[in-house]
Amino acid sequence: MKIFKIILITFVVLVLIGVIGVFAFLKTFDINRFKPQIISSASAALGRAVDFKDIDLELSLRKGIHLTLKQLTIRDDAGFQSGDFLTVENISLGVGIMPLLIKRQILVSSIHIHSPQCIVIRQKDGQINVQNLGKPVSLKKDYVVSPETRDSQVQKAIPVSRAALSVPFISAETIAVKNGKVTYIDRSFEPELVLDISQVRLKIEHFSLAEPFTFTLQAAYLSDRPNILVKGNATVNMETQSIKLKNATVATDLSSLSLSRLQSSLAMLKEIELPEQVKGKFNASIERMEVGAKGLVSLISSGKLTGGSIRHKQLTLPVEPISSEFQITESKIRIGELSLGLGKGRLTAQGKLDDYTGAQNFNFDVNIQDLDLSQLLNQKGQPVKLKGFLVGKFKAEGRGFSPGSLRDSLFGEGALEIKKGRLTDINVLKIVLSKISMIPNLVAKIEANLPERYKEKLTQKDTILTKVKTDLVVGNGLALLKQVEIEADGFLFSGEGEVDFNQRFSLDGSFFIPEDLAASMVENVPELEFLLDEKGEIRIPLQVSGKIPDIKFAVDLEYIGKKLIKKKASEELDKVLDKLFEEKEKPAEQKLIEDILDTIFK
C-alpha cells in the first residue's frame, strides 16, 4: 500500500511538472516565429492572399488559451478588384484546454471581432467575390506567395501542402462583432449599385458547427445610428458551405433613413427629386433563408409596412397613411396590396417583381380613387391652378428601375378622368377666340353684342370643366393621350397628345363652340360663319402645350386664313354672278365656282 502511494505521488508530481513545463513553454512561446507558415497555410486554405501584423498567444490556468490576431487582411480576387476583400482591426478568442486535449473539441469561451470591413461585389454575370473563397488557386509548383512582403519588390514563396485538414467540432459560448462595415457593390445595375451598411453589431449565443444557434444583428443604413434589427436562429452547413436562417425577424424605422445620403449613394437616383421625408415601420418575418458561396439560395419571407408617410415639396399634403403587405422568395417579390392616402383620396396597387436581382421584370395594377388635384400638385403662387378629383385605372409592366431602363421598357395602358374640374384665373374660350388675329377685336365685338346668358361665358374668371377623359398608353418614354375629351361651359375639345417624363404635354385637336352659342356669335360677327361645320358648330383647330401652369394655346391660323379667304372670294364671286346671270341660271354656275374654290383652298 505504501509503495502504491509512492507511485501515485510520483505520477502526480510528474504530471504536475509536465503541466508546469507545458505552461512555462506556452508562456514563453513566440508564435510570431511561425507567422510565414501561418500566413501561407491560411492563404492556401482560402485561395486568397492573407496577411496580419502580429499574433499574441497567452495562457492562463483559469481562462485557458487566449489568442489575439491584429490587423488581418484578406485580398480580393483580382477579377473583381485589386484591393482587400476583408480587413479586421483585431480578433481575440479564448479556447478551453481540457476539451481540446480530452474530447478533441475546440470550445471557445468567446470571440471578439473589432472593426471588420468587408466588400462584397456582384458582377454583371451574377458571379460574387465570395464564391471561390476557400477554393484552391492555380499557382506554379503549388507555391503560395507570402503576403507579408506583398508590397515589396521581392516576394517570398513558401511551399505548402494541399492536404485537406479535418475540422474538429467547434463551439463558442459567445461571438461578438463590433463596429463592422459591409459594402455591397452590384455591377448588374447601370450605373453600379453601391450599398454601405455600417455600425454592424453582431452577437451570437452558443455557436456550433453542428447545432442551431441564436443571433442578434444591429446595423445602420443611411443613418448615424443603428436602424436595422435582425433576430433569429441560424445553422451552419459545412457540406454545402452555407448558412440557414429560420424563424428570423427584421425590423426598421423608415424615418431614420437619410434621403440625401440615399440620393448621393445611388447614381440612378441623382436625377430624381426625392421626398423631403419618409416615415413608416417595416417588419418582416423570415420563415426560411439559406445563403451560400453563390449568394442567396432560398428564401421564404413575408412582411408589412405600417404607418407610412411621404412628404414631397411638390405635394401640398403628405401621402398618408401608407400600408403594404408583401411576400418575398429568392427570385420574386409579390405585393398583395399597397395603399396610399392623400386627403380623402386613395391609391391602391398590387403587383410583382420577378428576378429582382437580375432582369427585374415587374408588372402592377393601379386604381386611383378621388385624388384631389389641388392637394396632389403644389401650385402655390402659380397664375393658373388645376382643381378637381382624379380617378382612373392603370396597368403597367417593364424591366429595371433606372431612369434609362424605365424609359426604354415601361409599357402601360389605362384610363383617367377628372371630376369637378376647374382651371382658375383663366378663361379658355376667351383666350382661344383672341388667337384668331385676322379678325380684329373679335372678342370685344362678340362681348359687346352677345345676349346676357352667353356673355357670362366670356367674362367668367375661371373655366369650369364638366368633363375630362382620356385613354392613356405609356411607352418609349412617353405617355400617349388617346381620345382626349374636354368639355366646359361654352366649348368642347377633342383630340390626342402626349406627356413626357418631364411632365411637358402637347395636345392637338379641334376646339368646338356649340351650335346655340356659335349662332349668336355669327350673328354679331358674320366673319365667323366661315368656321361653321355641318352641325352648325364653330370648329377651330387648336394646339395646347406646355407644363401646368404654363399653358400655351395656338390656333391653326393657316386653316382659318384659308377658310376666311374662301368665304370672301365666294361672296365676291357671288356678286359678279348676280350681274352676269339671271337668278334661274345662278345656282349651277355658283356650284361650279364653289367647287373650284374648294380645290384651291383645301
SEFI-41575 format. One line per field, with one value per residue (C-alpha): residue number from 1; residue in three letters; x, y, z. Coordinates in steps of 0.1 Angstrom, whole numbers, plus 2048, in hexadecimal, padded with zeros to 3 digits. Layout:
n NUM;...
res ALA;...
px X;...
py Y;...
pz Z;...
This chain:
n 1;2;3;4;5;6;7;8;9;10;11;12;13;14;15;16;17;18;19;20;21;22;23;24;25;26;27;28;29;30;31;32;33;34;35;36;37;38;39;40;41;42;43;44;45;46;47;48;49;50;51;52;53;54;55;56;57;58;59;60;61;62;63;64;65;66;67;68;69;70;71;72;73;74;75;76;77;78;79;80;81;82;83;84;85;86;87;88;89;90;91;92;93;94;95;96;97;98;99;100;101;102;103;104;105;106;107;108;109;110;111;112;113;114;115;116;117;118;119;120;121;122;123;124;125;126;127;128;129;130;131;132;133;134;135;136;137;138;139;140;141;142;143;144;145;146;147;148;149;150;151;152;153;154;155;156;157;158;159;160;161;162;163;164;165;166;167;168;169;170;171;172;173;174;175;176;177;178;179;180;181;182;183;184;185;186;187;188;189;190;191;192;193;194;195;196;197;198;199;200;201;202;203;204;205;206;207;208;209;210;211;212;213;214;215;216;217;218;219;220;221;222;223;224;225;226;227;228;229;230;231;232;233;234;235;236;237;238;239;240;241;242;243;244;245;246;247;248;249;250;251;252;253;254;255;256;257;258;259;260;261;262;263;264;265;266;267;268;269;270;271;272;273;274;275;276;277;278;279;280;281;282;283;284;285;286;287;288;289;290;291;292;293;294;295;296;297;298;299;300;301;302;303;304;305;306;307;308;309;310;311;312;313;314;315;316;317;318;319;320;321;322;323;324;325;326;327;328;329;330;331;332;333;334;335;336;337;338;339;340;341;342;343;344;345;346;347;348;349;350;351;352;353;354;355;356;357;358;359;360;361;362;363;364;365;366;367;368;369;370;371;372;373;374;375;376;377;378;379;380;381;382;383;384;385;386;387;388;389;390;391;392;393;394;395;396;397;398;399;400;401;402;403;404;405;406;407;408;409;410;411;412;413;414;415;416;417;418;419;420;421;422;423;424;425;426;427;428;429;430;431;432;433;434;435;436;437;438;439;440;441;442;443;444;445;446;447;448;449;450;451;452;453;454;455;456;457;458;459;460;461;462;463;464;465;466;467;468;469;470;471;472;473;474;475;476;477;478;479;480;481;482;483;484;485;486;487;488;489;490;491;492;493;494;495;496;497;498;499;500;501;502;503;504;505;506;507;508;509;510;511;512;513;514;515;516;517;518;519;520;521;522;523;524;525;526;527;528;529;530;531;532;533;534;535;536;537;538;539;540;541;542;543;544;545;546;547;548;549;550;551;552;553;554;555;556;557;558;559;560;561;562;563;564;565;566;567;568;569;570;571;572;573;574;575;576;577;578;579;580;581;582;583;584;585;586;587;588;589;590;591;592;593;594;595;596;597;598;599;600;601;602
res MET;LYS;ILE;PHE;LYS;ILE;ILE;LEU;ILE;THR;PHE;VAL;VAL;LEU;VAL;LEU;ILE;GLY;VAL;ILE;GLY;VAL;PHE;ALA;PHE;LEU;LYS;THR;PHE;ASP;ILE;ASN;ARG;PHE;LYS;PRO;GLN;ILE;ILE;SER;SER;ALA;SER;ALA;ALA;LEU;GLY;ARG;ALA;VAL;ASP;PHE;LYS;ASP;ILE;ASP;LEU;GLU;LEU;SER;LEU;ARG;LYS;GLY;ILE;HIS;LEU;THR;LEU;LYS;GLN;LEU;THR;ILE;ARG;ASP;ASP;ALA;GLY;PHE;GLN;SER;GLY;ASP;PHE;LEU;THR;VAL;GLU;ASN;ILE;SER;LEU;GLY;VAL;GLY;ILE;MET;PRO;LEU;LEU;ILE;LYS;ARG;GLN;ILE;LEU;VAL;SER;SER;ILE;HIS;ILE;HIS;SER;PRO;GLN;CYS;ILE;VAL;ILE;ARG;GLN;LYS;ASP;GLY;GLN;ILE;ASN;VAL;GLN;ASN;LEU;GLY;LYS;PRO;VAL;SER;LEU;LYS;LYS;ASP;TYR;VAL;VAL;SER;PRO;GLU;THR;ARG;ASP;SER;GLN;VAL;GLN;LYS;ALA;ILE;PRO;VAL;SER;ARG;ALA;ALA;LEU;SER;VAL;PRO;PHE;ILE;SER;ALA;GLU;THR;ILE;ALA;VAL;LYS;ASN;GLY;LYS;VAL;THR;TYR;ILE;ASP;ARG;SER;PHE;GLU;PRO;GLU;LEU;VAL;LEU;ASP;ILE;SER;GLN;VAL;ARG;LEU;LYS;ILE;GLU;HIS;PHE;SER;LEU;ALA;GLU;PRO;PHE;THR;PHE;THR;LEU;GLN;ALA;ALA;TYR;LEU;SER;ASP;ARG;PRO;ASN;ILE;LEU;VAL;LYS;GLY;ASN;ALA;THR;VAL;ASN;MET;GLU;THR;GLN;SER;ILE;LYS;LEU;LYS;ASN;ALA;THR;VAL;ALA;THR;ASP;LEU;SER;SER;LEU;SER;LEU;SER;ARG;LEU;GLN;SER;SER;LEU;ALA;MET;LEU;LYS;GLU;ILE;GLU;LEU;PRO;GLU;GLN;VAL;LYS;GLY;LYS;PHE;ASN;ALA;SER;ILE;GLU;ARG;MET;GLU;VAL;GLY;ALA;LYS;GLY;LEU;VAL;SER;LEU;ILE;SER;SER;GLY;LYS;LEU;THR;GLY;GLY;SER;ILE;ARG;HIS;LYS;GLN;LEU;THR;LEU;PRO;VAL;GLU;PRO;ILE;SER;SER;GLU;PHE;GLN;ILE;THR;GLU;SER;LYS;ILE;ARG;ILE;GLY;GLU;LEU;SER;LEU;GLY;LEU;GLY;LYS;GLY;ARG;LEU;THR;ALA;GLN;GLY;LYS;LEU;ASP;ASP;TYR;THR;GLY;ALA;GLN;ASN;PHE;ASN;PHE;ASP;VAL;ASN;ILE;GLN;ASP;LEU;ASP;LEU;SER;GLN;LEU;LEU;ASN;GLN;LYS;GLY;GLN;PRO;VAL;LYS;LEU;LYS;GLY;PHE;LEU;VAL;GLY;LYS;PHE;LYS;ALA;GLU;GLY;ARG;GLY;PHE;SER;PRO;GLY;SER;LEU;ARG;ASP;SER;LEU;PHE;GLY;GLU;GLY;ALA;LEU;GLU;ILE;LYS;LYS;GLY;ARG;LEU;THR;ASP;ILE;ASN;VAL;LEU;LYS;ILE;VAL;LEU;SER;LYS;ILE;SER;MET;ILE;PRO;ASN;LEU;VAL;ALA;LYS;ILE;GLU;ALA;ASN;LEU;PRO;GLU;ARG;TYR;LYS;GLU;LYS;LEU;THR;GLN;LYS;ASP;THR;ILE;LEU;THR;LYS;VAL;LYS;THR;ASP;LEU;VAL;VAL;GLY;ASN;GLY;LEU;ALA;LEU;LEU;LYS;GLN;VAL;GLU;ILE;GLU;ALA;ASP;GLY;PHE;LEU;PHE;SER;GLY;GLU;GLY;GLU;VAL;ASP;PHE;ASN;GLN;ARG;PHE;SER;LEU;ASP;GLY;SER;PHE;PHE;ILE;PRO;GLU;ASP;LEU;ALA;ALA;SER;MET;VAL;GLU;ASN;VAL;PRO;GLU;LEU;GLU;PHE;LEU;LEU;ASP;GLU;LYS;GLY;GLU;ILE;ARG;ILE;PRO;LEU;GLN;VAL;SER;GLY;LYS;ILE;PRO;ASP;ILE;LYS;PHE;ALA;VAL;ASP;LEU;GLU;TYR;ILE;GLY;LYS;LYS;LEU;ILE;LYS;LYS;LYS;ALA;SER;GLU;GLU;LEU;ASP;LYS;VAL;LEU;ASP;LYS;LEU;PHE;GLU;GLU;LYS;GLU;LYS;PRO;ALA;GLU;GLN;LYS;LEU;ILE;GLU;ASP;ILE;LEU;ASP;THR;ILE;PHE;LYS
px 800;81D;82D;80C;80A;82F;827;808;819;836;81D;80B;82B;837;815;817;83B;830;813;829;842;828;81A;83C;843;823;828;84A;841;844;829;833;852;838;827;833;826;805;800;809;7F2;7D5;7DB;7DA;7BB;7A8;7B7;7BE;7DC;7DA;7EF;7EF;806;80C;7FD;7FD;7F9;7F2;7EC;7D8;7CF;7AD;7A5;7B8;7C9;7C3;7CC;7CC;7D1;7D8;7D1;7C5;7C1;7B4;7B9;79D;79C;7AF;791;77B;793;7B7;7B0;7A8;789;78A;79D;79A;7AA;7AE;7A0;7A2;796;79A;79C;796;7B4;7A4;788;7A3;7BA;7A0;783;794;77B;783;76E;772;766;763;76D;770;774;77B;775;772;76C;761;75A;742;741;728;732;71B;71B;70F;731;739;75B;754;74C;770;77B;78B;791;7B5;7C6;7DA;7FE;81F;82E;814;824;811;820;824;811;828;83D;822;829;84E;85F;86C;852;859;84B;843;83A;819;807;7E4;7DB;7B8;7B7;799;786;780;760;760;749;749;735;735;73F;73E;745;748;74A;748;742;736;737;722;72A;712;720;701;6F2;6FA;70A;715;702;716;707;71B;710;723;724;71E;71A;715;710;70F;706;711;720;726;72F;716;6F9;6E2;6EB;6DB;6E7;6DF;6EB;6E9;6F5;6F2;6E8;6E5;6E5;6FD;6EF;6E5;6C3;6C1;6BA;6BC;6B6;6B2;6C1;6DD;6EE;710;712;736;72E;71C;730;710;6FE;6D9;6C2;6A1;686;698;68A;695;68A;693;685;684;685;6A9;6B4;6C7;6B8;6D5;6EE;6D8;6D9;6FE;706;6EF;6F9;6D8;6C5;6DA;6C2;6A3;694;690;677;681;677;66D;65D;651;657;665;662;66A;669;682;674;692;6B2;6D2;6F1;70E;72E;71A;703;6DF;6D4;6B0;699;675;66C;64E;64A;637;63B;625;621;632;634;646;64B;655;659;643;626;612;609;61D;615;607;5FE;613;610;61B;61E;637;647;66B;67C;6A0;693;672;662;63C;629;606;5F9;60A;5F3;5FC;5E5;5E5;5CB;5AA;5B8;5C9;5DF;5E2;5F9;604;61F;63E;663;674;699;69F;6C5;6C7;6B0;697;678;65A;635;61A;5F6;5ED;5CA;5C6;5A9;5A0;5C3;5BF;5D5;5D8;5E8;5FB;60C;61F;611;618;620;617;602;5EC;5E1;5D1;5B7;5A1;5A2;5B6;5A8;5B4;5C5;5E7;5FB;620;63D;662;686;69F;69B;6B6;6A9;6B7;6A8;686;686;68F;67A;65C;63B;619;5F5;5D7;5BD;5BC;5A0;59D;57D;571;58F;597;5B3;5B5;5BD;5BB;59E;5A8;58B;595;5BB;5B4;59E;5B8;5D1;5BD;5D2;5C4;5A3;5AC;59D;58A;584;579;560;552;550;53F;521;51D;4FD;503;4FE;51C;531;539;54C;565;567;56A;58B;590;58A;572;57B;55C;56E;592;59A;5B7;5C4;5E8;604;628;646;667;66B;64A;626;60F;5ED;5D3;5B0;5B3;592;58E;56C;566;54B;54E;565;56F;593;59A;5BC;5DB;5FE;61B;62C;652;664;66A;644;643;625;618;5F4;5E8;5C3;5A4;594;56E;556;533;518;503;521;530;510;510;535;530;512;529;548;53E;563;560;548;565;56F;54D;54C;52F;521;520;53D;55B;57A;59D;5BB;5CF;5EF;5F4;617;62D;631;615;611;624;60A;60C;5F0;5F7;5DC;5E2;5E3;5EB;5CA;5B6;5C6;5BD;59A;597;5A5;58F;571;57A;581;560;54E;55F;559;535;532;541;529;50C;515;51D;501;4DD;4D1;4C7;4E9;4FD;4FC;50E;529;52D;531;54D;55F;55C;56C;588;58D;58C;5A8;5BD;5B9;5BC
py 800;817;80F;818;839;841;838;84D;86B;867;866;885;897;88D;899;8B9;8BE;8B7;8CF;8EA;8E3;8E6;905;914;90B;91B;93A;93F;932;94B;942;95E;949;934;952;949;926;931;94B;932;917;930;93D;91A;911;930;933;958;96B;96E;984;992;9A8;991;976;973;953;953;937;938;91A;92B;938;91F;92A;94E;957;97A;981;9A5;9B7;999;99E;987;992;991;97C;991;98B;9A1;9BB;9C1;9CA;9B7;9A1;9A2;9B6;9B2;9C8;9AB;989;97A;958;942;91C;902;8EA;8CB;8C6;8C9;8AF;897;899;8A9;8C5;8E9;8FA;920;934;954;963;989;998;9BD;9D4;9BB;9CA;9B4;9BC;9A5;9A9;99B;99B;99F;97A;973;968;973;977;960;942;936;93E;91E;90F;905;91F;916;91E;911;8F4;8F6;914;930;952;95E;97F;98C;99B;9A1;9C6;9C2;9BB;998;97F;960;93E;924;900;8F5;8D4;8D1;8B4;8B9;8BE;8B0;8CA;8C1;8C8;8EE;900;922;930;954;964;98A;9A1;9C6;9E4;9D0;9DC;9CB;9DB;9CA;9D2;9C5;9CA;9BB;9DE;9FB;A0E;9F6;9F3;9FB;9F4;9FC;9EB;9F8;9F6;9D1;9C0;99A;984;95E;948;923;922;8FF;8F0;8D3;8E3;901;921;942;964;989;9A2;9C7;9DE;A01;A08;A2D;A37;A43;A29;A04;A02;9DE;9C1;99C;980;95A;938;92C;90C;908;8EC;8E4;8CB;8E5;902;915;926;920;938;92D;940;961;984;9A4;9C7;9EA;A0D;A20;A41;A3A;A39;A57;A5E;A75;A59;A41;A58;A5D;A38;A2C;A3C;A31;A49;A68;A75;A6E;A86;A72;A78;A8F;A76;A51;A3F;A1D;9FC;9E0;9BD;99C;977;95F;93C;92E;93C;92C;93F;92D;935;93D;955;951;92C;92D;944;944;965;97B;99D;9BE;9E3;9F7;A1B;A26;A4B;A5E;A84;A93;AB7;AB2;AA7;ABE;AA1;A83;A61;A4F;A36;A1E;9F8;9DA;9B4;9A0;97D;978;959;955;961;973;98F;990;9AE;9A3;9C6;9E8;A04;A29;A44;A69;A7D;A6C;A5B;A39;A26;A00;9E9;9C5;9B5;9A0;9A2;983;97D;99B;996;991;99C;9AD;9A6;9B7;9BC;9CE;9DA;9FC;A08;A2E;A3A;A5F;A6D;A93;AA4;AC4;AAE;A97;AB4;AD1;AEF;B09;B2B;B1E;B34;B17;AFB;ADA;ACD;AAD;A89;A6F;A4C;A30;A0F;A06;9E6;9E6;9CF;9D4;9CA;9DC;9FB;A13;A31;A23;A01;A10;A26;A08;9EC;9FB;9F3;9FA;A03;A0F;A2B;A4B;A63;A84;A8B;AAD;ABD;AE1;AF7;B16;B39;B30;B32;B19;B22;B47;B3F;B28;B42;B5D;B47;B4D;B6B;B70;B7D;B9D;BA2;B81;B7C;BA0;B9E;B7D;B8A;BAA;B9A;B78;B71;B72;B4C;B47;B65;B55;B3A;B53;B68;B4D;B4B;B25;B09;AEF;ACC;AB7;A99;A8F;A6C;A5B;A38;A35;A20;A22;A17;A23;A3D;A4E;A4D;A4E;A5D;A4D;A5A;A78;A88;AA8;AB9;ADA;AF5;B03;AEB;AC7;ABC;A9B;A8E;A7B;A82;A77;A7E;A78;A6E;A94;A99;AAD;AA7;AAE;AAA;AAE;AAE;AC2;ADD;ADD;AF9;AEA;AF2;B0A;B1F;B1D;B2B;B48;B50;B4E;B65;B80;B78;B6A;B62;B44;B33;B25;B10;AFF;AD9;AC4;AC3;AE9;AE9;AFF;AE9;AF6;AE0;AE5;ADA;ADB;AD7;ADF;AD4;ADC;AF9;B06;AFD;B0A;B0B;B0D;B0C;B01;B23;B14;B00;B1E;B35;B1D;B1B;B41;B47;B2D;B3D;B5F;B52;B40;B60;B75;B5B;B59;B7E;B7A;B5E;B74;B8C;B73;B59;B59;B49;B28;B23;B2D;B0D;AF7;B10;B17;AF2;AF1;B0F;B00;ADF;AF3;B05;AE5;AD8;AF7;AF9;AD5
pz 800;808;7E7;7D5;7E6;7DD;7B9;7B8;7C8;7AF;792;79E;7A3;780;771;784;779;755;757;766;74B;72F;740;743;71F;712;727;717;6F5;6D8;6BF;6A8;69E;68A;67B;657;65A;669;64D;633;640;644;620;613;626;61A;5F7;5FF;60B;631;648;66B;680;69E;6B3;6D9;6ED;712;72A;74A;761;767;744;72E;70E;703;6DF;6D0;6AB;6A0;67F;66B;645;62A;607;5ED;5CE;5B3;59B;5B2;5C0;5C9;5ED;60D;610;636;650;676;691;6A9;6B2;6D5;6E1;6FF;6FB;717;71B;72A;70F;6F4;705;711;6F8;6DA;6DC;6D7;6F2;6EE;70B;6F7;6D6;6D2;6AF;6AE;690;674;651;634;610;5FD;5D8;5BF;59A;57D;576;59A;5A8;5CC;5DA;5F7;5E0;5DB;5FF;60C;5EA;5E0;5C9;5AB;5B4;5A5;5B8;5D3;5E2;5F4;5F5;619;61C;638;61D;602;601;5FB;5DB;5E6;5F1;604;5F9;613;609;618;61B;60B;622;62F;654;667;67B;69F;6B1;6B8;6CF;6E0;6FC;6EE;6CE;6CD;6AF;6B5;69E;67E;65B;63C;619;5FE;5DA;5BF;59C;58C;58F;578;589;5A3;5C4;5E4;607;626;647;665;68B;689;6AB;6AB;6C9;6C6;6E4;6E6;6C4;6B6;694;69B;6AE;6A8;6BB;6C1;6B5;6B7;69D;69E;682;673;650;644;669;684;69C;699;689;67E;696;68D;6A5;6A0;69F;687;67D;66C;652;64B;62F;61A;628;630;64D;653;666;675;686;684;686;675;681;677;67A;659;66A;673;64F;641;61E;615;61C;608;5EA;5EC;5F0;5D3;5B2;5A2;5BA;5B4;599;5AE;5C6;5E6;602;61F;639;63B;659;660;673;65F;66D;65C;667;657;658;647;637;62A;61F;610;5FD;5DE;5F0;5F9;5F5;602;614;621;632;637;647;648;649;661;66B;64B;641;625;623;602;5F9;5DA;5F1;607;61E;629;619;637;644;630;636;623;626;612;60E;603;5F6;5E8;5C6;5CA;5DD;5DE;5EB;5F7;5FB;5FE;60A;60A;617;60D;61F;617;5F8;5F6;5DF;5E1;5CE;5CC;5B7;5B6;5AF;59F;5A0;5B5;5B7;591;575;58E;57A;58A;585;599;59A;5A8;5B2;5B8;5CD;5D0;5D4;5DA;5C0;5D5;5F0;5D8;5C5;5D6;5C3;5DD;5CC;5AA;593;588;59F;595;5AD;5AD;5B7;5A4;59F;589;584;576;56E;567;562;55C;565;57B;591;585;572;552;556;55F;540;52A;538;54A;539;547;53F;551;553;567;570;582;594;59F;58C;58C;57D;593;587;562;549;52E;517;517;512;4F4;4E3;4E9;4D5;4B5;4AC;489;497;4AA;4CC;4C9;4EF;4F4;4D8;4E5;509;4FF;4EE;4FD;512;537;53A;523;52D;54E;53C;530;550;56B;57D;57E;565;572;564;564;554;550;544;532;52A;533;523;531;51D;50F;52A;522;52E;510;516;500;4FB;511;518;52B;52F;540;542;51F;50C;505;4FD;4EC;4E2;4ED;4F9;50F;530;536;556;55D;55F;53F;52A;507;4FB;4D7;4CE;4C7;4DC;4D8;4E2;4E5;4CB;4E0;4EC;4C9;4B9;4D0;4C9;4A3;4A6;4B6;4A2;480;477;48F;478;464;483;486;47F;473;496;499;4B3;4B0;4AB;4B2;4AE;4CF;4DF;505;513;530;554;56D;576;557;53D;519;4FF;4DA;4BF;49B;48B;469;46A;476;45C;440;44D;44F;42D;41E;42E;422;3FF;3FE;408;3ED;3D2;3DD;3D6;3B4;3AC;3B6;39A;37F;383;38A;3AB;39B;38B;3AB;3C0;3A6;39F;3C5;3CC;3B2;3C2;3E4;3D8;3CA;3EB;3FE;3E8;3ED;413;41D
